Amino acid sequence: FSFRLFPLREHGMNWRARPLTCQEIQAFRKSKEVMDRFIRAYKLMLGFYGINLVNQETGELERAENWRERFENLNRFSHNNLRITRILKCLGEMGYEDYQVHLVKFFLTETLVEETLPNVKRSALDYFLFTVRSKEKRRELVHYAWQHFKPQSSFVWGPRDKLQKYR
């Protein structure tokens, strides 16, 4: 068997890696050792992308010192976007839904507000956003994206009438 760093209940690009079962996910979530390793792997990947986990309790993130060179890599190689989507989905499977929200908001901020990751913008809007399990948090993120999207009239990721009324 081939195993993945961020396993899911669905097939990925590696056809030899088998999908996780619900029982395996529950067993992982109950194991302190597995969850500690999971967070170490998450921090390692964040570092590769130029991001630091500031608060392990909340999932809060910030740019790492080497963010410029790492963001250059993110902008140049779109295969990273598939990996980020996988990481986001796995965070949800492992019970780190708050981490999902912080990572998606980080990418929305960098793509729409700071405009440092133009080649990640489409993936952030089309895929990253919709990995967030909490409907309420996902709505907040869609609203945040709408507020910062230019031009706002071209925003297609949520109904304009509901976005304008959202509180």
C-alpha positions in Angstrom: 0.0 0.0 0.0 1.0 3.6 -0.6 0.1 6.1 2.1 -0.3 9.8 1.9 0.8 12.5 4.3 -2.8 14.0 4.1 -5.1 11.1 3.6 -8.7 11.5 2.5 -11.8 9.4 2.0 -11.5 9.9 -1.8 -9.0 8.9 -4.4 -6.4 11.4 -5.3 -3.7 11.6 -8.0 -1.8 8.6 -6.6 -3.8 5.6 -7.7 -1.9 3.3 -5.4 -3.0 5.2 -2.2 -6.2 3.8 -1.0 -8.9 6.1 0.5 -9.4 6.3 4.2 -12.3 4.7 5.9 -14.5 6.4 8.5 -13.1 3.9 11.1 -9.5 4.8 10.3 -10.3 8.5 10.6 -11.9 7.9 14.0 -8.9 5.9 15.1 -6.5 8.6 13.9 -8.5 11.3 15.7 -8.3 9.3 19.0 -4.5 8.9 18.8 -2.5 11.7 20.3 0.6 10.4 18.5 -1.1 10.4 15.1 -2.6 13.9 15.7 0.8 15.3 16.9 2.4 13.9 13.7 -0.4 15.4 11.6 0.2 18.9 13.1 4.0 18.5 12.5 3.3 17.6 8.8 0.9 20.5 8.5 3.5 22.9 9.9 6.1 21.5 7.6 3.9 22.1 4.5 3.0 25.5 5.7 6.7 26.3 6.0 7.2 25.1 2.4 4.5 27.5 1.3 6.0 30.5 3.3 3.4 30.4 6.1 3.8 30.0 9.9 1.3 28.5 12.3 1.2 31.3 14.9 -1.3 29.6 17.3 -1.7 25.9 17.5 -5.0 26.3 19.5 -6.8 28.5 17.0 -5.0 27.7 13.7 -4.0 31.4 13.3 -1.4 31.9 10.5 1.0 34.6 9.3 3.6 35.0 6.5 6.9 33.3 7.2 10.2 35.3 6.9 10.9 33.6 3.5 7.4 34.3 2.2 8.5 36.2 -0.9 10.5 33.3 -2.4 8.0 30.7 -1.3 5.1 32.7 -2.8 7.1 32.9 -6.0 7.1 29.1 -6.0 3.3 29.0 -5.4 2.7 31.4 -8.2 4.9 29.5 -10.6 3.7 25.9 -10.0 0.0 25.3 -10.0 0.3 21.7 -8.8 0.7 23.2 -5.3 -3.0 24.2 -5.5 -4.1 20.5 -5.6 -1.9 19.8 -2.6 -3.4 22.8 -0.7 -6.9 21.6 -1.5 -6.0 18.1 -0.2 -4.6 19.6 3.0 -7.7 21.6 3.5 -10.0 18.6 3.1 -7.8 16.5 5.4 -7.9 19.3 8.1 -11.7 18.9 8.0 -11.5 15.1 8.2 -9.2 15.3 11.2 -11.4 17.7 13.1 -9.4 20.9 12.4 -12.2 22.9 10.9 -10.9 26.2 12.5 -7.5 25.5 10.8 -9.4 25.3 7.5 -11.0 28.7 8.0 -7.7 30.3 8.8 -5.9 28.8 5.8 -8.6 29.7 3.4 -8.8 33.3 4.8 -5.0 33.5 4.5 -5.2 32.6 0.8 -8.1 34.9 0.2 -6.3 37.8 1.8 -3.1 37.1 -0.1 -4.9 36.7 -3.5 -7.6 39.4 -3.2 -6.3 42.0 -0.7 -2.5 41.8 -0.9 -2.5 40.5 -4.5 0.7 38.6 -3.8 -0.6 35.2 -5.2 -2.4 36.0 -8.4 -2.0 32.5 -9.8 -3.6 31.0 -6.7 -6.7 33.2 -6.8 -8.8 30.9 -9.0 -8.1 27.9 -6.8 -8.7 29.8 -3.6 -12.2 30.8 -4.9 -13.1 27.7 -6.8 -11.8 25.0 -4.5 -10.2 26.2 -1.2 -13.4 28.1 -0.1 -15.6 25.1 -0.6 -13.5 22.7 1.5 -14.7 24.5 4.7 -17.1 22.2 6.4 -18.9 24.8 8.6 -21.7 26.3 6.4 -21.7 29.5 8.6 -17.9 29.9 8.3 -18.0 29.2 4.6 -20.6 31.9 4.2 -18.4 34.3 6.1 -15.5 33.5 3.9 -17.6 33.9 0.7 -18.7 37.3 1.9 -15.1 38.2 2.8 -14.1 37.2 -0.8 -17.0 39.2 -2.3 -16.0 42.3 -0.3 -12.5 42.2 -1.7 -13.1 40.9 -5.2 -12.5 43.3 -8.1 -14.7 44.0 -9.9 -17.4 43.0 -7.5 -20.0 42.7 -10.3 -18.0 39.7 -11.7 -18.1 37.7 -8.4 -19.8 34.4 -9.2 -19.2 32.4 -6.0 -22.4 33.5 -4.2 -25.8 35.2 -4.9 -25.3 38.9 -5.0 -28.6 39.7 -3.2 -27.7 37.5 -0.3 -24.1 38.8 -0.2 -25.4 42.4 0.0 -27.7 41.5 3.0 -25.2 39.3 4.8 -24.3 40.3 8.4 
